Amino acid sequence: MTMQERARRVQGIHRLALRVPDLGEARRFYRDIWLLDDHGADLDFAGFRSGGEDHDDLVLAEGSPQIAHLAFQVASTEELEAIATQLAAAGFSPQPVAEQGLFRSDQAAIAVQDSDGRQVWLVAPQPDASELVKPPAVLAPNRIGHIVLWTPDQDAAERFYATLGFQVTDRTNAGMSFLRCNADHHSLALMKSREGRTGLQHVAYDVGSLDNVMRNFARLRSLGVECIWGVGRHGPGNNVFSYYTDPAGNYIEYYGEMEQFDANVPVEARIWGPQHKGDVWGVAGVPPLGFRE
């Protein structure tokens, strides 16, 4: 693969759009508990921003719980066109998002269904999307670092996301594959579903360090928010983790210290066998049943 071909990939997560049954309750949680900045309405959604971002990276609308879309960022409108060509050549059907359907940080976007029927957007952001905002709250997450999706057909899902430039970094005996598109060990992971699920397995917010994971653990405990798994350290990615649930029942993670790679150098995927239970420290316990199906 040439350097030019390798450049035709997404850069990371731009936005997660979710529908939730009670928007007011979710809004209070993500603003007051999870420490995202509430930026008000955008189209039919409420926009929230992590402390290290210059755009809304979580948007919520009321409705039946589901992923409305998952958006990945690309470097430019030219790169957007190149990846659209790759998708079409692979048999997918990317469609431009109409100007009136774009979010405020989007210069241009295309939408495509992945192999499981999820709506995936590729977004070239506005060049002047940054704006002066208040400093983020102490311990606020820096960004959405990765998202994990259920899939009944892992091979097909991996092929689709390879078309966006993702490479598999690691696999586990439990049926999980970890995919990277930048320096992070993974920005996306796919979890094999024996029951045909295609929704959100969890969304993970980067708080930077072990200290910040632990300080948030203590802060949330003082607010009566239960940690459902953790604190521990994963094998794949080597990141420290703690997991919670939002009011809609979505699993959400605070993590830090993700393993880093040179994004332009291929790596051979490591296989984590049955001896790996998700936590190399051995202190986190067993993840909840709904998390592992």
Secondary structure, 3 states (H helix, E strand, C coil): CCHHHHHCCCCEEEEEEEEECCHHHHHHHHHHHCCCEEEEEECCEEEEECCCCCCCCEEEEECCCEEEEEEEECCCHHHHHHHHHHHHHCCCCCEECCHHHCCCCEEEEEEEECCCCCEEEEEEECCCCCCCCCCCCCCCCCEEEEEEEEECCHHHHHHHHHHCCCEEEEEECCCEEEEECCCECCCEEEEECCCCCCCEEEEEEEEECHHHHHHHHHHHHHCCCCCCEEEEECCCCCCEEEEEECCCCCEEEEEECCCECCCCCCCCCEEECCCCCCCCCCCCCCCCHHHHC
